[in-house]
Amino acid sequence: MVKIRSLTQQDLPAADRIFRLAFGTFLGVPELEQFWADLAYARTRWPADPTAAFGAELDGELVGSNFATRWGSVGFFGPLTVRPDLWDRKIDQRLMDPIIERFDSWGVTHAGLFTFAESPKHLGLYYKYGFRPRFLTAIMSKAVEPKRGTSGWTMYSQISESERKGCLEACRQVTESIYPGLDVEREIRATHTQGLGETLLINKGGDVVGFAVCHCGHGTEAGNQKCYVKFGAV
């Protein structure tokens, strides 16, 4: 019998392995154990909010996980993964139930997710919970060349502790102008405290007018020798 429970720190290696097996199987990669070995989702999202991470257990073994994230009035979830040999047993639905309950308790006014737009199986699952396709999100990349000079921008890590409260409030004002209540303070803090990368702040006239939360390198959501802009706003 499958049991849904809170995910613990001890579960993270197993959750990470299931994540790679599940995505690798769906995408048809040849070496599942090495697929996305340089990325970390479970190991980075769990510390950000352990109360919003859930696991599926079968016969005392972790077989799936899901993570809810709160950005103020906005909630999203994922990655939702289940061990491939247990697909089509509705474990994914069981892992959705606590996510919806968490969204309700948070009182979010907008909730969403990213999934494979070409997969009726994925879309069908999320339809059951009231989600509907809206936007195609292009995942784009480019080669980065070093450039000198930091005119017009600073890094969150360079700001003194006494100035960070004001900085976070300035970032909140930027996101508030995009959607009422949108607040990614937890993402900025998690990136800084876990050493996942950096938040770049765009300044104009002494004010923060935009920012980008970036993951960089192995053991983050970016991967080896990559910088991933997880959230950006102007």
N, C-alpha and C positions, 0 to 999 in steps of 0.2 A: 504494500500500500504506500502510495506517495504521500509524503508529509511536507508541507510548506512551512518554513521557519525563517527566522532572521539569519542572515549570512554572518559568519564569524571570520575573524582574521585568519584562523587556521584553515578555513575553506578556500582561501584565495588561490593557492597553487592549483587546486582541482578546478576551481571556477575558470581560471586562466586557460587551463588545458582544454576544458569543454568548449570555451569560446573559440579556440583555434580549430578544434575538430569540427565544430558545427559550421563555422563560416567556410572553412576549407572544403568540407564535404559538399556544401551547397554550391560553391564556386568551382568545384571539380579540380582542385589542385592535386598534384601527385604526391607530395611529401607533407602529409597532414601535421606531423609532429613538429615540423620546422616552419609551418606557415605562420606568418605574422609573429614570429618568436621575439622580434625586437619591439613589439607594441605592448602596451599595458593598459587595459581598461578596468578590469576588476581591481587590480592593485592600486589604481589611482582614484576610482570612483567610490570605493568602500570607505577610505579614510575621510573623504569629504563629507559623508553623512552615513555612518554605519546603520542608523535606524531606518534608512530607506533602501537597504539592500536585502534581497530575499533569495533563499535557496530552496531547491526541491531535493528531498532526500528519499531514497529508495533502499530498503534493507540496510540502513546505516551508512549509505554512500551518497555523496552529493552527485546529482545527475543534471542539474540545471540551475540557472540563476537569472535574476533580473534586478535592475537598478532604477530607482526613481530620483529625479533631480528637480530641485525647486529653484527657480530664478525669480524670486518675488512672486508676482501674480501669475507667472508662467511655469508650467510643469512639463517635463518630458521624461521619457524613460528609455532604457536600453543600455548596453546590449542585452536582449533577451535570448538566451541560448539554452539548448537542451542537447544532451548527448545523442548523437545521430542514431544509435541503435534503438533509441526509445522515442523516436519521432512518431507522430500520428497516434499518440496515446493520451492526448489532451493535457500533457504536463505543461505545455506552453500556456494554456488557458488558466491552469491553476496558478501559474506565476504572474498572470495578469491581475488576478483578483486583489492581492494586497497593494498593487500599484494604484489601482482605481480608488481603493479605500484611502490610500495616503493622499492622493490628489484631493479627495473630498475633505479630508481633515485639514489640509493646508488651505482650502478655500481658493484654489487657483481659478482664474477666470478664463484661462486658455491653456489647453494641454495638447501635446502632439508628439510625434516621433519621426524618425527617418527609417525607411525600409526599402526593399527592392521593388521598384515600381513595376517591373516586368513579371512579378511573381504573384499569380492569383492566390496561391496558398498563404502568402504573407498578408496580402490585402484582405483576404477572407477572414483571417484571424482578427485583425484589428477592426473590421467592420462590426464584429460582434460586440465591440465595446464602444461603439458610437463614433469611431474615427472614420474620416473620409479623405480620399486623395485631394490635395489642393495644389501644391507646387512641385515642379521638378527642380531639384537642387543640383546644379552642376558642380562636380568636384574637379577643380582645376589645379594645375601645377606649373611651375616654371623653374628654370635654373637660376640660382641666386649668386650674384657677384658681389664681393665686398666693396663697400663704398665708405669713404671717409666723411666725417662730419655728422653731428647730431643736432643740427639747427632745427628748431621747431618741435622736437620731441625729447622725452625723457623716459627713463625706466622706473617702474614701481619700486624695484629693489634699491634704487638710489635715493629714494625719498626717506627722510628721517621718520622714525616711529611716531613722533608728535604730529607730523604732517599727513600721515596716512588716513586718518579719519576724514579729514577734509578732502583728500584725493578720492576716497571711495564715495563720498557724497557727490562730488563733481561727476564721477562716472555714473552715479545713479541718476543724476539730472539728465545726462545724455540719453540713457536708456528710457527714462520716463517720457522723453519727447517722442520716442518711437512707439511705445506701447505703455499705457498706464500701469504702473506697478512693476514693470520689468526691472529686475535688479540682479546683477551677476556678481555681487560682492563675494559670495561664497566661491565662485570660480576664480576670481582674482586672488583671494586668500589661499585657496587650495593649491593653485599653481605656484605661489610664492613659498608657502610652508613646506610643501613636498619637494620643492626644487625641480619642478617639471618644465620650467621655461621662464618666461618673462611676460609682463604686461607692459606694452608700449603705450605711452600717453602722448597725444598730440596736443600741443599748447598753442594758444593764440591770445596775445594780449594778457598773458599771465593766467589764463583760464584753460581748463581741460575741455576741448571741444570734440575729442574723439579718442578712442583707445582700441587696442587689440590684445586679446588674451592668447598667448602663443605657447604651444608645447614644442619642446625641442629635444631631439635625440632619443637614444635607446631608453626603454622603460617608461615611455610616455605614450600618448595617443598619436605621436608623430612618427616615431621609428628612427632607425639609424640615419644619421646625416640629413635629417629633414626637420623643417620647421612647419608646424601646422597651426594655422589661425583658427582656434576653436570658436572664438566669438570676436566680432569686430563691430564697432558702431561709430558713427560720426553725426 
